[in-house]
Amino acid sequence: MLTQQLSGVHPTRRVARPSPVLPLLLLMAALLATACAPLVRGLSGDAVVSSSRPPVLVRPAAGFTLLGSGAASPLLNTELGLRHVDVGWAFYADVTRERQLAVLLSEVPSGWQWELDVSSPWREVRRDGFATGPARFAGATFLMPASADPFAAMLPAPPKLAPDEGEWRWLVRRYTQLSDFRAVKLVVEYREPVPAGAGEQLADALDAGQQPSGRAAALLGEFEARSRAAFSVVAYPEGGVTAEDFVFDASRVHARNLAGMAGRMEPIRNLPSDK
């Protein structure tokens, strides 16, 4: 058999082109692996971590010591009656125990979601947004009675006031974020005693739900600046972190007060019991 050779003509070489299907399959596999990976909820050192969307790591600032952490299952009062919710918590304070930081990570049961209204039971002022790292919080400032404190067992007894002065209260700045289609709620709460002096004017304004003025306004601004500096939120590391699960321990927290701090949830759709 003769092979014909043509001068100056070479066979056409076909260069293999990468299939566009392969990168898509790899991406789908990565997303599937991420979706199937177990959710991380717990403590990495003294930081609270969550791998839910958006995944975050919440760190206390220097000077705050972890006083306790745990998991609880308080009952929330809903339109369909009482329902349990899973709550992981960590509580920090400085050496004086007057500056405090609480972090709650709460997850609703299947078929439920957190309400969009994340306000507290008390009159609030300075409701605004606060972004730090990957977190987008709704912030609010209010006064909280000591009797409503979930973490009172880890603190010295509050001062007793004269009967005509009412109950001791904490000055609170609360930051709240809903994530994972409102299935997960992150609450970061900073607390201090009401400042002396112009603090009485500040308390009066908060009781009325009004913005304070003068020196009281300056005190409020300084307090809120300290609240923002009390913690930081960073992105959850791509490689993950080593974290210990929140261990169920209801002995150090007041479950009913913890339910109040967790907030309110609602059914996503009509449930069989809603008939």
Sequence and secondary structure as in RCSB ss.txt:
>XXXX:A:sequence
MLTQQLSGVHPTRRVARPSPVLPLLLLMAALLATACAPLVRGLSGDAVVSSSRPPVLVRPAAGFTLLGSGAASPL
LNTELGLRHVDVGWAFYADVTRERQLAVLLSEVPSGWQWELDVSSPWREVRRDGFATGPARFAGATFLMPASADP
FAAMLPAPPKLAPDEGEWRWLVRRYTQLSDFRAVKLVVEYREPVPAGAGEQLADALDAGQQPSGRAAALLGEFEA
RSRAAFSVVAYPEGGVTAEDFVFDASRVHARNLAGMAGRMEPIRNLPSDK
>XXXX:A:secstr
      TT           THHHHHHHHHHHHHHHHS   EEEETTEEEE SSS EEEEE TT EEEEEEEE  E
EEETTEEEE EEEEEEEE TTS SEEEEEEEE  TTEEE S    SS  EEEEEEEETTEEEEEEEEEEEGGG T
TGGGS       GGG   EEEEEEEEEEETTTTEEEEEEEEEE  STTHHHHHHHHHTT    HHHHHHHHHHHH
HHHHTEEEEE  TT    EE  B  SSS HHHHHHHH  EEESS  TT  
